[in-house]
Amino acid sequence: MKKSVTAVLCICLLLMTFLSGCGSSSVDTTPLIDEEITKMYSDPDSYKGRTVELTGKVFNVDGSSFQMWHNPSDNSENTVVDAADVSDLSVKSGDYVIVKGTIEGKTSGTNAFGAAIDAPEIKAESVTVSDYQTVVSPTLKTVDVNQSQEQSGVTVTLEKIEFAASETRIYVKIDNQSGAQYTAFEYSASVVQNGTQYEYAYNYEASYPTFPDSMQSGVSAEAVIPFPAMDSSAGLQFSLDGYSSDYSLNIDAFTFDVAAG
């Protein structure tokens, strides 16, 4: 009799263990890889519970939540971010941000024009305010140049060049000790590479620093001058012209030859 009872109890325990295992479900929290992010925007619910790091540009802030374009280049991949658990949240419309958090699935609502929208919602663990270069146009290669030229008290330094997939950024510093005002023509700066001349490519989204229109004597300033994308492995020649309010000063265009790197 004891053996029968013991056998029945063992069977019951095994059955309970089996049923318990069937009833439990583990949530996949592995981080999304780049190839999965685009798919996530098509079906957010399939990635619920996964962790993710996303970049984007904020376009709407509502208390502790905000919306951002994950692809700000064409204002696409709308993303809702719940940042209630983020301390000292300080974001505003137009900020570029890096968000780390967990996918909550799809959320639905209406935009400012009353149109229905569906977007993934991210429960944020952290929100970091970043910049245009990091989020939209990351640097693929940096060439440190640090070449300086001086004419009549005006010193121009070509500091470095950043090559990105969408543009080339040239960092320039001017120190005016000429005793007169100096104006740099950064909008007419040029680059020659492999027999092709490239002109200044205005980037209104980036808000790069520019030189003062008329730089007083004793003033130093720095600017980032954007150009179209170029070959990062080839040499180039950069030229920057300007003029002085003292016409007796002989100041020609500043031209820098940068070797292939």
C-alpha positions in Angstrom: 0.0 0.0 0.0 2.8 2.4 0.9 4.5 1.7 -2.4 1.4 2.6 -4.3 0.9 5.9 -2.4 4.5 6.8 -2.9 4.3 6.1 -6.6 1.1 8.2 -6.9 2.8 11.1 -5.1 5.8 11.0 -7.3 3.6 11.0 -10.4 1.7 14.0 -9.1 4.9 15.9 -8.3 6.3 15.2 -11.8 3.0 16.3 -13.4 2.9 19.6 -11.3 6.5 20.3 -12.3 5.7 19.7 -16.0 2.6 21.9 -15.9 4.5 24.6 -14.0 7.2 24.6 -16.7 4.5 24.8 -19.5 2.8 27.8 -17.8 6.0 29.9 -17.5 7.4 32.0 -20.3 10.7 33.7 -20.4 10.9 37.2 -21.9 13.7 37.8 -24.4 15.6 40.9 -23.2 18.6 40.6 -25.5 19.7 43.9 -27.1 18.5 44.6 -30.7 21.2 44.5 -33.3 21.2 47.1 -36.1 19.6 44.8 -38.6 16.6 44.3 -36.3 15.9 47.9 -35.6 14.2 48.6 -39.0 12.1 45.5 -38.6 11.1 46.6 -35.1 9.5 49.7 -36.6 7.3 47.5 -38.8 6.1 45.2 -35.9 7.0 46.7 -32.5 4.9 44.1 -30.6 7.1 41.3 -31.8 10.1 42.9 -30.0 8.4 43.7 -26.7 10.7 43.2 -23.8 13.9 43.5 -25.9 16.4 46.2 -24.9 17.6 48.7 -27.4 19.8 51.8 -27.9 18.3 54.3 -30.3 19.4 57.7 -31.5 17.0 60.4 -32.8 15.9 64.0 -33.0 13.2 65.2 -30.6 10.2 66.9 -32.1 7.6 66.8 -29.4 7.9 66.9 -25.6 5.0 66.2 -23.2 6.1 66.2 -19.6 8.2 63.1 -19.0 7.5 61.7 -22.5 8.7 62.8 -25.9 8.6 61.8 -29.5 11.6 61.6 -31.8 12.5 60.8 -35.3 14.9 57.9 -35.3 15.8 58.8 -38.9 15.8 62.6 -38.8 17.2 62.9 -42.3 13.7 62.4 -43.7 11.6 62.7 -40.5 10.8 59.0 -40.3 10.6 56.2 -37.8 8.5 58.0 -35.2 9.4 56.8 -31.7 7.6 57.5 -28.4 9.9 57.6 -25.4 8.6 57.2 -21.8 11.3 58.8 -19.7 9.4 58.8 -16.4 12.1 56.8 -14.7 14.9 59.0 -16.0 16.1 61.5 -13.3 17.0 65.1 -14.3 15.4 64.7 -17.8 16.2 67.9 -19.8 15.3 67.6 -23.4 13.6 70.0 -25.8 12.4 69.9 -29.3 15.3 69.9 -31.8 17.7 68.1 -29.5 19.6 65.1 -30.8 19.5 62.3 -28.2 20.7 58.7 -27.4 18.0 56.6 -25.7 18.7 53.3 -23.9 15.7 51.3 -22.7 13.2 48.5 -23.2 10.6 48.1 -26.0 7.1 48.3 -24.7 5.4 47.4 -28.0 3.2 49.5 -30.2 1.4 52.6 -29.1 -1.3 54.4 -31.0 -2.5 57.9 -31.1 -3.1 61.0 -33.2 -0.7 63.7 -34.4 -1.1 67.4 -34.3 -3.3 67.2 -37.5 -5.6 64.5 -36.1 -4.1 61.7 -38.2 -3.8 58.3 -36.6 -0.2 57.2 -35.9 1.3 53.9 -34.7 4.8 53.9 -33.2 7.0 51.8 -31.0 7.2 52.9 -27.3 10.5 52.8 -25.5 10.6 52.7 -21.7 13.8 54.7 -21.2 16.5 53.9 -18.7 18.7 56.8 -19.8 18.4 59.7 -22.2 21.6 61.5 -23.3 21.6 64.8 -25.2 24.0 64.4 -28.1 24.8 66.3 -31.3 24.1 66.2 -35.1 27.4 64.6 -35.9 27.0 61.7 -33.6 23.3 61.0 -34.4 23.0 61.8 -38.1 26.5 62.0 -39.7 29.0 60.1 -37.6 32.7 60.5 -38.3 34.2 57.6 -40.2 37.7 59.0 -40.3 39.6 62.0 -38.7 42.7 63.5 -40.1 44.6 65.8 -37.7 46.3 68.5 -39.7 47.3 71.3 -37.4 48.9 73.5 -40.1 49.1 77.2 -39.6 49.8 80.1 -41.9 50.3 83.8 -41.0 49.9 86.9 -43.2 50.0 90.5 -41.9 49.0 89.4 -38.4 46.2 87.1 -39.4 46.9 83.4 -38.6 44.7 80.7 -40.1 45.0 77.1 -38.7 43.6 74.1 -40.4 43.1 71.9 -37.4 41.5 68.7 -38.6 39.2 67.1 -41.2 36.4 64.8 -40.5 35.1 62.4 -43.2 31.5 61.1 -42.9 29.3 59.2 -45.3 27.2 62.3 -46.0 29.7 65.2 -45.7 33.2 66.3 -45.0 33.8 68.7 -42.1 36.9 71.0 -42.0 37.8 72.6 -38.7 39.5 76.0 -39.0 40.7 78.6 -36.4 41.5 82.2 -37.1 43.6 84.5 -34.8 43.4 88.1 -35.9 46.2 90.2 -34.6 46.5 92.5 -37.6 45.3 95.7 -36.0 42.3 95.8 -38.3 39.0 93.9 -38.9 39.3 90.7 -40.9 36.4 88.9 -42.6 36.8 85.3 -43.7 34.9 84.1 -46.8 34.0 80.7 -45.4 31.0 80.4 -47.7 33.2 80.6 -50.7 35.9 78.3 -49.3 36.8 75.4 -51.7 38.5 72.0 -51.7 40.2 70.4 -54.7 40.6 66.6 -54.6 41.4 64.2 -57.5 40.8 67.0 -60.1 37.4 67.9 -58.7 36.5 71.2 -57.0 34.1 71.0 -54.0 32.2 74.1 -52.8 30.8 74.9 -49.3 27.7 72.8 -48.6 25.5 74.6 -46.1 24.0 72.3 -43.5 21.2 74.1 -41.6 20.5 71.0 -39.4 23.9 70.9 -38.0 24.3 74.5 -36.6 28.0 74.4 -37.0 30.0 77.3 -35.5 30.9 80.1 -38.0 33.3 83.0 -38.1 32.1 86.5 -37.1 31.3 88.7 -40.2 33.9 91.2 -39.2 36.5 89.8 -36.7 38.0 92.5 -34.6 41.7 92.7 -34.0 42.7 90.6 -31.0 39.9 88.1 -31.5 40.2 84.4 -32.2 37.4 82.3 -33.5 36.8 78.7 -34.8 34.4 77.4 -37.5 33.4 74.1 -38.9 33.1 74.4 -42.7 31.1 71.6 -44.3 31.6 70.2 -47.8 30.2 67.2 -49.7 31.4 63.7 -49.0 34.9 63.1 -50.3 37.5 60.3 -50.5 39.0 59.9 -47.0 42.1 58.1 -48.4 43.1 60.8 -50.9 45.0 64.1 -50.4 43.3 67.5 -50.9 43.9 71.2 -51.1 41.8 73.5 -49.0 41.6 77.3 -49.7 40.1 80.1 -47.6 40.0 83.7 -48.7 39.0 86.9 -46.9 39.7 90.6 -46.7 41.0 93.2 -44.2 39.4 96.6 -43.4 42.9 97.9 -43.8 43.4 97.8 -47.6 47.2 98.4 -47.1 47.6 95.0 -45.7 48.5 92.4 -48.3 46.5 89.2 -47.3 46.1 86.6 -50.0 44.0 83.4 -49.8 45.2 80.8 -47.3 45.8 77.5 -49.1 46.7 74.2 -47.4 47.9 71.0 -49.0 46.9 67.9 -47.0 48.6 64.7 -47.9 46.8 61.4 -48.4 46.3 59.7 -45.1 
